[in-house]
């Protein structure tokens, strides 16, 4: 399946290092169509029900992903990003530093970050954010323009995390996924001029295998975006689309939607 291999599947034509430079400075962030990942660092796990991504954070950034969804947890006093691997754990401070390095090099970009976790894990995440990235964060509830957002990590609220922008988060559920995905994207296009909208296509059911879900739903999503692009009534914006195992072509399709709309 396209996108399930390692970074070598990222052909140079699918590298999108600074695609946001083409977005006007006065455009609201909520009206930008943004590719994202669901459970962004849950990868390399042996449990097929808990393995959501093929790429490390570095290659997601290079492919053009700009929204990241991370579950944080504490082990022996250190905050990690959960990924269920037997050996590999990602220190949250290291992941944050990786985002900062990227923005330091690509100042035209903005990165959106949503955190979930226990009360104690979120509290420690806030301490680390304030200590390590205070000048690089957007914690306000006001939706920024691209001029205000460039070079910043834009925090996105979750049920566990109250910093940053409120968001209308829509999931596809466990039944009628294709129909729900299309309905969610339509709703996002209707309201994204005034609020942050998220269509989350990631696997949610306890018995769903993310890779199996993505094999079908990502193809349906790509076909739907192509149909929207070729229609006479193209939506003004799509909001954020978060995915499991997105391939480079699907990521680029969302970017293309933004730059052509």
Residue pairs with C-beta under 8 A, 6 or more apart in sequence:
1 214
1 215
1 245
1 247
2 9
2 247
2 248
2 249
2 250
3 9
3 54
3 218
3 245
3 246
3 247
3 248
3 249
3 250
4 54
4 211
4 245
4 247
5 54
6 54
6 55
7 55
7 56
7 59
7 62
9 247
9 248
10 59
10 62
10 63
10 248
11 248
14 63
14 248
14 249
14 251
14 252
15 62
15 63
15 64
16 62
16 63
16 64
16 251
16 252
16 255
17 62
17 106
18 106
18 108
18 109
19 64
19 109
19 255
19 258
19 259
20 32
20 66
20 108
20 109
20 110
20 146
20 150
21 108
21 109
22 259
23 32
23 146
23 258
23 259
24 146
25 145
25 146
25 147
25 150
26 145
26 146
26 147
27 145
27 146
28 143
28 144
28 145
28 146
28 193
29 110
29 143
29 144
29 145
29 146
29 149
29 154
29 196
30 143
30 192
30 193
30 194
30 195
30 196
30 197
30 237
30 239
31 192
31 193
31 236
31 237
32 146
32 237
32 258
33 237
33 238
33 239
33 241
33 254
33 255
33 257
33 258
33 261
34 66
34 67
34 112
34 239
34 240
34 241
34 254
34 258
35 64
35 65
35 66
35 67
35 241
35 243
35 246
35 250
35 251
35 254
35 255
36 65
36 66
36 67
36 68
36 69
36 112
36 198
36 240
36 241
36 242
36 243
37 52
37 53
37 60
37 65
37 67
37 68
37 69
37 242
37 243
37 244
37 246
38 52
38 69
38 200
38 201
38 202
38 203
38 242
38 243
38 244
39 52
39 53
39 69
39 70
39 71
39 202
39 210
39 244
40 52
40 53
40 57
40 60
40 65
40 68
40 69
40 70
40 81
41 53
41 56
41 57
41 70
41 81
41 82
41 83
41 90
41 95
42 50
42 51
42 52
42 53
42 71
42 82
42 83
42 84
43 51
43 52
43 53
43 54
43 55
43 56
43 83
43 85
44 51
44 83
44 85
44 88
45 51
45 83
45 84
45 85
45 86
46 84
46 85
46 86
47 84
48 209
48 211
49 206
49 207
49 208
49 209
49 210
50 84
50 210
51 84
51 210
51 211
52 202
52 203
52 210
52 244
52 245
53 60
53 244
53 245
54 245
55 63
57 68
57 90
57 95
57 98
57 99
58 98
60 68
61 98
61 99
61 102
61 111
63 246
63 248
63 251
63 252
64 251
64 252
64 255
65 246
65 251
66 109
66 110
66 111
66 112
67 111
67 112
67 113
67 114
67 156
67 198
67 240
67 242
68 99
68 111
68 112
68 113
68 114
69 114
69 116
69 202
69 242
70 81
70 82
70 92
70 95
70 113
70 114
70 115
70 116
71 81
71 82
71 115
71 116
71 117
72 79
72 80
72 81
72 82
72 92
72 115
72 116
72 117
72 121
72 122
72 124
72 125
73 79
73 80
73 82
73 117
73 118
73 121
74 80
74 118
74 120
74 121
74 124
75 89
78 91
79 91
79 92
79 93
79 121
79 124
79 125
79 128
80 89
80 90
80 91
80 92
81 89
81 90
81 91
81 92
81 95
82 117
83 89
83 90
92 125
92 128
93 128
93 132
96 128
96 129
96 132
96 133
96 153
97 132
99 111
99 113
99 153
100 132
100 133
100 136
100 153
102 109
102 111
103 109
103 110
103 111
103 136
103 151
103 152
103 153
104 151
107 150
107 151
108 150
109 150
109 151
110 146
110 149
110 150
110 151
110 152
110 153
110 154
111 152
111 153
111 154
112 153
112 154
112 155
112 156
112 240
113 153
113 154
113 155
113 156
114 155
114 156
114 157
114 158
114 161
114 167
115 122
115 125
115 155
115 158
115 160
115 161
116 122
116 158
116 159
116 160
116 161
117 125
117 160
117 161
118 160
119 160
122 160
122 161
125 161
126 163
129 137
129 155
129 163
133 153
136 151
136 152
136 153
137 152
137 153
137 155
138 144
138 148
138 149
138 152
138 153
138 154
138 155
138 164
138 165
139 155
139 163
139 164
140 164
140 165
141 164
141 165
141 166
143 165
143 195
143 196
144 152
144 154
154 164
154 165
155 161
155 163
155 164
155 165
156 164
156 165
156 167
156 196
156 198
157 163
157 164
157 165
157 166
157 167
158 169
165 196
166 195
166 196
167 195
167 196
167 197
167 198
167 240
168 188
168 191
168 195
168 196
168 197
168 198
169 198
169 200
170 184
170 187
170 188
170 197
170 198
170 199
170 200
171 180
171 184
171 200
171 202
171 204
172 180
172 181
172 184
172 199
172 200
172 201
172 204
172 217
173 180
173 204
174 204
174 205
174 208
177 201
177 213
177 216
177 217
177 220
178 217
178 220
181 199
181 201
181 217
181 220
181 221
181 224
182 224
184 199
185 199
185 224
185 228
185 235
185 238
185 239
185 241
186 235
187 197
188 197
188 198
188 199
188 237
188 238
188 239
189 235
189 236
189 237
189 238
189 239
191 197
192 236
192 237
192 238
192 239
193 236
193 237
196 239
196 240
197 239
197 240
198 239
198 240
198 241
198 242
199 238
199 239
199 240
199 241
199 242
200 242
201 214
201 217
201 218
201 221
201 241
201 242
201 243
201 244
202 210
202 213
202 242
202 243
202 244
203 209
203 210
203 213
203 214
203 244
210 244
210 245
211 244
211 245
213 244
214 243
214 244
214 245
214 246
215 245
218 243
218 244
218 245
218 246
218 247
218 250
221 241
221 243
221 250
222 249
222 250
222 253
225 253
225 254
225 257
226 253
228 234
228 235
228 257
229 256
229 257
229 260
234 261
235 261
236 261
237 258
237 261
238 254
238 257
238 258
241 254
243 250
